[in-house]
């Protein structure tokens, strides 16, 4: 990191030619290379932005009665949120997944008729049993609503790594049905190597009312079964 001492640069701020200038303690001018986004404007990011914009448009066009119903539902969540925020989050996710090929999700704007968070429990992983290289994901859908489990998987990580927030590669997106009132174990058996991976996992109802559960990030250890 450079420290600029010349008075000529005493008023410079922001970025020029890939270098960012800013003031630090004691007010010298500091300079560093401009940070680049991890995934600048990728197709997946563009689809997510379009999905959010579509959800905002639908909210603005919604009847006052339906907005009020979304507000009633949102107040029962933990933590509670506004009806607008809840609708845009739920539908933004559903539209984004739909646009990225998760066709089992059919977005709609009917308000949820149940109260509280979408109850998916026993979320976890276990070693692979069938032939392949990977691990098994498991969960229990305690509701009367058919859902879709959607995941993304990180690249191979160090065995010492215990936490990971992303980014998760868009190419690792996958999904499987999570039927109402059922427990499911699903095998991921096509990973490139044994070791530690992180899985971002979320559940969304197949049809309206569109609800999603809280995001889970699982640390999974892939094993290989040859026979």
C-alpha positions in Angstrom: 0.0 0.0 0.0 1.4 3.4 -0.9 1.2 6.6 1.3 1.0 9.8 -0.8 3.0 12.6 0.9 2.9 15.2 -1.9 0.4 18.1 -1.3 -0.5 17.8 -5.0 -2.5 14.7 -4.1 -4.0 15.9 -0.8 -7.5 16.2 -2.2 -7.7 13.1 -4.3 -10.4 10.5 -3.6 -12.0 7.4 -5.2 -10.4 5.6 -8.2 -8.3 6.6 -11.1 -6.7 4.1 -13.6 -7.4 1.1 -11.4 -6.0 2.7 -8.2 -8.2 3.8 -5.3 -7.2 6.8 -3.1 -8.6 7.4 0.4 -7.7 9.1 3.7 -6.5 7.2 6.8 -5.7 8.0 10.4 -3.9 11.4 10.6 -5.3 12.2 7.2 -2.5 11.0 4.9 -3.7 9.9 1.5 -3.5 6.1 1.0 -3.6 4.3 -2.3 -4.4 0.7 -3.2 -5.3 -1.3 -6.3 -9.1 -1.1 -6.9 -10.9 -4.2 -5.8 -12.6 -6.2 -8.5 -15.9 -8.0 -7.9 -15.6 -11.8 -7.5 -18.1 -12.5 -10.3 -18.8 -9.2 -12.1 -22.1 -9.3 -13.9 -22.2 -13.0 -14.5 -25.3 -14.5 -16.3 -26.5 -15.9 -13.0 -26.3 -12.4 -11.3 -28.1 -10.9 -14.3 -30.9 -13.4 -13.9 -31.2 -12.7 -10.2 -31.4 -9.0 -10.7 -34.1 -9.5 -13.4 -36.0 -11.8 -11.0 -35.9 -9.2 -8.2 -37.1 -6.5 -10.6 -40.0 -8.7 -11.7 -40.9 -9.3 -8.1 -40.9 -5.6 -7.3 -43.2 -5.0 -10.3 -45.6 -7.7 -9.2 -45.7 -6.2 -5.7 -46.5 -2.7 -7.0 -49.3 -4.2 -9.1 -50.8 -6.3 -6.3 -54.1 -5.5 -4.7 -54.1 -3.8 -1.3 -55.9 -6.9 0.2 -53.1 -9.3 -1.0 -50.4 -6.9 0.2 -52.1 -6.9 3.6 -52.2 -10.7 3.6 -48.5 -10.9 2.9 -47.9 -8.5 5.8 -49.9 -10.7 8.1 -47.8 -13.7 7.1 -44.5 -11.8 7.3 -45.3 -10.8 10.9 -45.4 -14.5 11.9 -41.9 -15.2 10.7 -38.8 -15.3 12.9 -37.3 -12.8 12.5 -40.3 -10.9 11.4 -40.1 -8.8 8.2 -42.4 -6.5 6.2 -44.8 -8.0 3.7 -43.0 -6.3 0.8 -39.6 -7.6 1.9 -40.9 -11.2 2.3 -42.8 -11.2 -1.0 -39.8 -9.9 -3.0 -37.4 -12.4 -1.2 -39.7 -15.4 -1.8 -40.6 -14.5 -5.4 -37.2 -13.2 -6.3 -35.8 -16.6 -5.3 -38.5 -18.6 -7.1 -38.2 -16.5 -10.4 -34.4 -16.7 -10.3 -34.4 -20.5 -9.9 -37.1 -20.8 -12.6 -35.0 -18.6 -15.0 -31.9 -20.8 -14.2 -33.6 -24.0 -15.2 -35.3 -25.2 -12.0 -38.6 -25.8 -13.8 -40.3 -27.6 -11.0 -40.9 -24.2 -9.3 -44.0 -22.4 -10.7 -44.0 -18.8 -9.4 -47.3 -17.2 -8.3 -48.3 -14.3 -6.1 -51.0 -15.7 -3.9 -50.4 -14.9 -0.2 -49.4 -17.7 2.1 -52.3 -19.1 4.2 -50.1 -20.7 6.9 -48.3 -18.9 9.7 -44.6 -19.1 10.7 -41.4 -20.2 9.0 -41.4 -23.0 6.3 -40.7 -26.0 8.5 -37.9 -28.1 7.0 -36.0 -30.0 9.7 -33.3 -32.7 10.1 -31.2 -31.0 7.4 -27.8 -32.7 7.2 -25.4 -34.8 5.3 -24.1 -38.4 5.6 -21.5 -40.5 3.7 -22.3 -41.8 0.3 -23.7 -45.3 0.2 -24.3 -46.0 -3.5 -21.5 -46.2 -6.1 -19.8 -42.9 -6.9 -17.9 -40.1 -5.3 -19.7 -37.6 -3.1 -22.1 -37.6 -0.1 -25.8 -37.7 0.8 -28.0 -34.8 1.7 -31.1 -35.4 3.9 -34.0 -33.4 5.3 -37.6 -33.7 6.5 -40.4 -31.6 5.0 -42.9 -31.2 7.9 -45.5 -29.3 5.9 -48.4 -30.2 3.6 -46.7 -28.3 0.8 -44.6 -30.0 -2.0 -41.3 -28.3 -2.3 -38.0 -28.3 -4.2 -34.6 -28.6 -2.6 -32.1 -26.4 -4.4 -28.3 -26.6 -3.8 -25.0 -25.2 -4.9 -21.7 -26.9 -4.1 -18.3 -25.2 -3.5 -15.1 -26.4 -5.0 -12.9 -28.7 -3.0 -11.6 -27.1 0.2 -8.9 -27.7 2.8 -9.7 -30.3 5.4 -9.0 -27.6 8.0 -11.7 -25.3 6.6 -14.8 -25.1 8.8 -16.6 -22.1 7.4 -17.4 -20.9 3.9 -19.9 -18.3 2.7 -19.2 -18.3 -1.0 -19.1 -17.6 -3.8 -20.7 -20.8 -5.0 -20.2 -21.6 -8.7 -23.4 -21.3 -10.7 -22.5 -24.4 -12.6 -23.0 -26.5 -9.5 -26.7 -25.7 -9.2 -29.0 -28.7 -8.7 -32.4 -29.6 -7.4 -34.6 -32.5 -6.4 -38.2 -32.9 -5.1 -38.9 -32.5 -1.4 -42.5 -33.9 -1.1 -44.9 -32.8 1.6 -44.8 -34.7 4.9 -41.8 -36.8 4.0 -38.1 -37.4 4.8 -35.7 -37.6 1.9 -32.0 -38.7 1.4 -30.5 -37.6 -1.9 -27.1 -38.7 -3.1 -24.6 -36.3 -4.8 -22.3 -38.9 -6.5 -20.4 -37.0 -9.2 -17.9 -34.9 -7.4 -14.3 -34.7 -8.8 -12.4 -35.7 -5.6 -12.8 -36.8 -2.0 -12.5 -34.2 0.7 -14.3 -31.2 2.1 -17.1 -29.3 0.2 -19.6 -26.8 1.4 -23.2 -26.9 0.2 -25.7 -24.0 0.1 -29.1 -25.5 0.5 -32.6 -23.9 0.4 -36.1 -25.1 -0.1 -38.9 -23.5 -2.0 -42.5 -24.5 -2.6 -43.3 -25.8 -6.1 -46.4 -23.7 -6.5 -48.1 -20.7 -4.9 -48.1 -19.8 -2.1 -44.4 -19.4 -2.7 -42.5 -19.7 0.6 -38.8 -20.4 1.2 -37.0 -21.7 4.3 -33.9 -20.2 5.9 -30.6 -20.7 4.0 -28.4 -23.6 5.2 -24.7 -24.0 4.5 -23.4 -27.5 5.3 -19.8 -28.7 5.6 -19.7 -32.1 3.9 -17.0 -34.6 3.4 -17.1 -36.5 0.1 -16.2 -40.2 0.1 -15.8 -42.7 -2.8 -17.7 -46.0 -3.1 -16.3 -48.2 -5.9 -18.6 -51.3 -5.6 
